[in-house]
Amino acid sequence: MDDRRGGMAAETTVVIVGAGPAGMSLANFLQRRGVGCVVLEARDREYVEGRQRAGVIDHRAEEIFGEFGLAEQVAGGAPLETLLEIRVGGVPRLLDVPGLAGGRPSRLVPQQLLVQRLIRSFLDGGGDLRFGVGDVTPRDLDRERPRVTYGDGELSCSYVAGCDGFHGVSRRSVPDGVLTTYSFDHGIGWYTVLAESPAPRYPLMAVSRHGFAAQFARGPHASRFYLQHPTGEDPRQWPDEYTWEQLRLRLGDDGLRDGRITGREVVDMRSFVAEPMAYGKMFLVGDAAHIITPMGAKGMNLAIADAYLLARAIVAAERDGDVSGLAGYSSACLRRTWDYQEFSRWYTEMMHFAGDESDAFRRRLALARLDRLFSSPPAAAAFADLMAGTAV
């Protein structure tokens, strides 16, 4: 349904709140299946397309985009995952993650690039995407036709998709007492630095008694670095010389060339889950329902998987009158969410505790986990399977 008043649709099948990875994935999936939708985004297009975020599309997410004819548009030309280098005390070991996963590599696609491509695809297909929309409020979510009001406008719809992130209005629109929330602070600080420094040959993670560090390519002449830092401290105040000193020390690379630092950011190492991921005719998607640590690169991939399941469920309901997918949406998404939460926590403990000399017992446990990746093919294959993405 697309009843237009004054040039703007006043009714549609799905109102999508938020134009990030979750919202734009869902919008494209619905568009490719002929289901009408309108996307409302509070920020302007320049801001949305310019948000600098790391990003990896795992193999399963690429398959999802391929199912909708979007794989080339989204991931075409993006670097394939190859080997993973893990250094312990400066000693390198290589893990063939794609090979261990049965030839299922992931791709490096920064979040802002993914969003740019999805926005372009949606608009090229005639999609209705409204930037700079204020005061968005989902209403009547427990009725047959919910409404979403914004500014001086209003949309009537069959479904609302809350894709507006952890701080968005969608989850806050659910009445008190309906959701159960779980949160966990991992007690670890991460400082990420984007710098004009030659890229490593392989993605690199390093464990040492000085703390965790990592280096990932951002093109041939740039790298994104990660440094563990004490919680309660703002490492963005560190002098550049100290940052490079810590990177050389932790990566075990005295020859690491420094360069101009072009970006600094502190990453929250926290986890959050809201259950259920649906209320009435509104469905929460991506960060609106769950936050996960960057270890394992599952945050964006969870959002894509949520969008996929919701798109399939809406299409089945609209085309065939089959509402089973909508009824099972929350439980299906949460099953994967908790699986990935556990994996991310396991990975976080392994890489951060292995260098923590303040707790010798915990350190030895983490080192045993690391060693198992290189000594036990089944353990390595299980790790690689989760990195590649589990079936939706």
Summary of the structure (lengths in Angstrom):
residues: 392
radius of gyration: 21.7
end to end distance: 29.0
largest distance: 68.4
contacts: 1321
relative contact order: 0.16
helix: 39%
strand: 26%
